Amino acid sequence: MIRTATLADIPALVRMGRDFVETGLDVPYSETYFGATLQTWISQPVSFVVFVLELDGAAKGMLCAVAFGSPLVPMRIAVEQVFWIDPDARGHWANPFIDAYETWAKKQNCVWASLTSNHTNYRAGKLYQRRGYANPEINFSKVL
């Protein structure tokens, strides 16, 4: 089931964050930093949300997102920051995660929502397109 995360989920979320980064992201992951961020987001969920996929009592996925006012146009937008499902739990759980994210974004009065995926994850891109998401721009990143 997809549910909102609690503070008790932080160790599992930190483990999933490490697993996510180890898939090839070139970033200096810090379990301490991510854990502290999660504690803030879970404790003060005004413009933040952390969803967890729980299967048989274990956390097997997460989606973290923020909502804020756009600096360019007068609207609120929701932006997914981390979306991970453990490999052994992948299959049909992405859609329920996206449903929860979109419901939360609407409650935050957002009129725009975005999702990201690794450039090699074609399955995620196709899923997002089937859900009505478009690819309005290409995002380039570099380590400084």
Contacts in CASP RR format, 6 or more apart in sequence:
PFRMAT RR
TARGET T0000
AUTHOR 0000-0000-0000
METHOD contacts of the structure
MODEL  1
MIRTATLADIPALVRMGRDFVETGLDVPYSETYFGATLQTWISQPVSFVV
FVLELDGAAKGMLCAVAFGSPLVPMRIAVEQVFWIDPDARGHWANPFIDA
YETWAKKQNCVWASLTSNHTNYRAGKLYQRRGYANPEINFSKVL
1 53 0 8 1.000
1 54 0 8 1.000
1 55 0 8 1.000
2 51 0 8 1.000
2 52 0 8 1.000
2 53 0 8 1.000
2 54 0 8 1.000
2 93 0 8 1.000
2 96 0 8 1.000
2 97 0 8 1.000
2 99 0 8 1.000
2 100 0 8 1.000
3 51 0 8 1.000
3 52 0 8 1.000
3 54 0 8 1.000
4 45 0 8 1.000
4 49 0 8 1.000
4 50 0 8 1.000
4 51 0 8 1.000
4 52 0 8 1.000
5 13 0 8 1.000
5 38 0 8 1.000
5 42 0 8 1.000
5 50 0 8 1.000
5 51 0 8 1.000
5 52 0 8 1.000
5 62 0 8 1.000
6 42 0 8 1.000
7 39 0 8 1.000
7 42 0 8 1.000
7 43 0 8 1.000
9 42 0 8 1.000
9 50 0 8 1.000
9 52 0 8 1.000
9 59 0 8 1.000
10 35 0 8 1.000
10 38 0 8 1.000
10 39 0 8 1.000
10 42 0 8 1.000
12 52 0 8 1.000
12 58 0 8 1.000
12 59 0 8 1.000
13 34 0 8 1.000
13 35 0 8 1.000
13 38 0 8 1.000
13 50 0 8 1.000
13 52 0 8 1.000
13 59 0 8 1.000
13 62 0 8 1.000
14 31 0 8 1.000
14 34 0 8 1.000
14 35 0 8 1.000
14 38 0 8 1.000
16 59 0 8 1.000
16 61 0 8 1.000
16 62 0 8 1.000
16 84 0 8 1.000
16 86 0 8 1.000
17 29 0 8 1.000
17 34 0 8 1.000
17 62 0 8 1.000
17 82 0 8 1.000
17 84 0 8 1.000
18 29 0 8 1.000
18 31 0 8 1.000
19 84 0 8 1.000
19 86 0 8 1.000
20 82 0 8 1.000
20 84 0 8 1.000
21 27 0 8 1.000
21 29 0 8 1.000
23 118 0 8 1.000
26 143 0 8 1.000
27 143 0 8 1.000
38 50 0 8 1.000
38 64 0 8 1.000
40 48 0 8 1.000
41 48 0 8 1.000
41 49 0 8 1.000
41 50 0 8 1.000
41 64 0 8 1.000
42 50 0 8 1.000
47 66 0 8 1.000
47 67 0 8 1.000
47 68 0 8 1.000
47 108 0 8 1.000
48 64 0 8 1.000
48 65 0 8 1.000
48 66 0 8 1.000
48 67 0 8 1.000
49 63 0 8 1.000
49 64 0 8 1.000
49 65 0 8 1.000
49 67 0 8 1.000
49 101 0 8 1.000
49 104 0 8 1.000
50 62 0 8 1.000
50 63 0 8 1.000
50 64 0 8 1.000
51 62 0 8 1.000
51 63 0 8 1.000
51 64 0 8 1.000
51 97 0 8 1.000
51 100 0 8 1.000
51 101 0 8 1.000
51 104 0 8 1.000
52 59 0 8 1.000
52 61 0 8 1.000
52 62 0 8 1.000
53 59 0 8 1.000
53 60 0 8 1.000
53 61 0 8 1.000
53 62 0 8 1.000
53 85 0 8 1.000
53 89 0 8 1.000
53 93 0 8 1.000
53 96 0 8 1.000
53 97 0 8 1.000
54 60 0 8 1.000
55 89 0 8 1.000
60 85 0 8 1.000
60 86 0 8 1.000
60 88 0 8 1.000
60 89 0 8 1.000
60 93 0 8 1.000
61 84 0 8 1.000
61 85 0 8 1.000
61 86 0 8 1.000
61 89 0 8 1.000
61 93 0 8 1.000
61 97 0 8 1.000
62 82 0 8 1.000
62 83 0 8 1.000
62 84 0 8 1.000
63 80 0 8 1.000
63 82 0 8 1.000
63 83 0 8 1.000
63 84 0 8 1.000
63 97 0 8 1.000
63 100 0 8 1.000
63 101 0 8 1.000
64 80 0 8 1.000
64 81 0 8 1.000
64 82 0 8 1.000
64 83 0 8 1.000
65 78 0 8 1.000
65 79 0 8 1.000
65 80 0 8 1.000
65 81 0 8 1.000
65 101 0 8 1.000
65 104 0 8 1.000
65 105 0 8 1.000
66 78 0 8 1.000
66 79 0 8 1.000
66 81 0 8 1.000
67 76 0 8 1.000
67 77 0 8 1.000
67 78 0 8 1.000
67 79 0 8 1.000
67 104 0 8 1.000
67 105 0 8 1.000
67 108 0 8 1.000
67 110 0 8 1.000
68 76 0 8 1.000
68 77 0 8 1.000
68 79 0 8 1.000
69 75 0 8 1.000
69 76 0 8 1.000
69 77 0 8 1.000
70 76 0 8 1.000
70 77 0 8 1.000
70 112 0 8 1.000
75 110 0 8 1.000
75 111 0 8 1.000
75 112 0 8 1.000
76 108 0 8 1.000
76 109 0 8 1.000
76 110 0 8 1.000
76 111 0 8 1.000
76 112 0 8 1.000
77 110 0 8 1.000
77 111 0 8 1.000
77 112 0 8 1.000
77 113 0 8 1.000
77 114 0 8 1.000
78 101 0 8 1.000
78 104 0 8 1.000
78 105 0 8 1.000
78 108 0 8 1.000
78 110 0 8 1.000
78 112 0 8 1.000
78 113 0 8 1.000
78 114 0 8 1.000
79 113 0 8 1.000
79 114 0 8 1.000
80 101 0 8 1.000
80 113 0 8 1.000
80 114 0 8 1.000
80 115 0 8 1.000
80 116 0 8 1.000
83 97 0 8 1.000
83 115 0 8 1.000
83 116 0 8 1.000
83 117 0 8 1.000
85 91 0 8 1.000
85 93 0 8 1.000
85 94 0 8 1.000
85 97 0 8 1.000
94 124 0 8 1.000
94 127 0 8 1.000
95 127 0 8 1.000
95 131 0 8 1.000
98 115 0 8 1.000
98 127 0 8 1.000
98 131 0 8 1.000
101 113 0 8 1.000
101 115 0 8 1.000
102 113 0 8 1.000
105 113 0 8 1.000
113 133 0 8 1.000
114 133 0 8 1.000
115 124 0 8 1.000
115 128 0 8 1.000
115 133 0 8 1.000
116 139 0 8 1.000
117 124 0 8 1.000
117 125 0 8 1.000
117 128 0 8 1.000
118 124 0 8 1.000
125 133 0 8 1.000
125 135 0 8 1.000
129 135 0 8 1.000
END
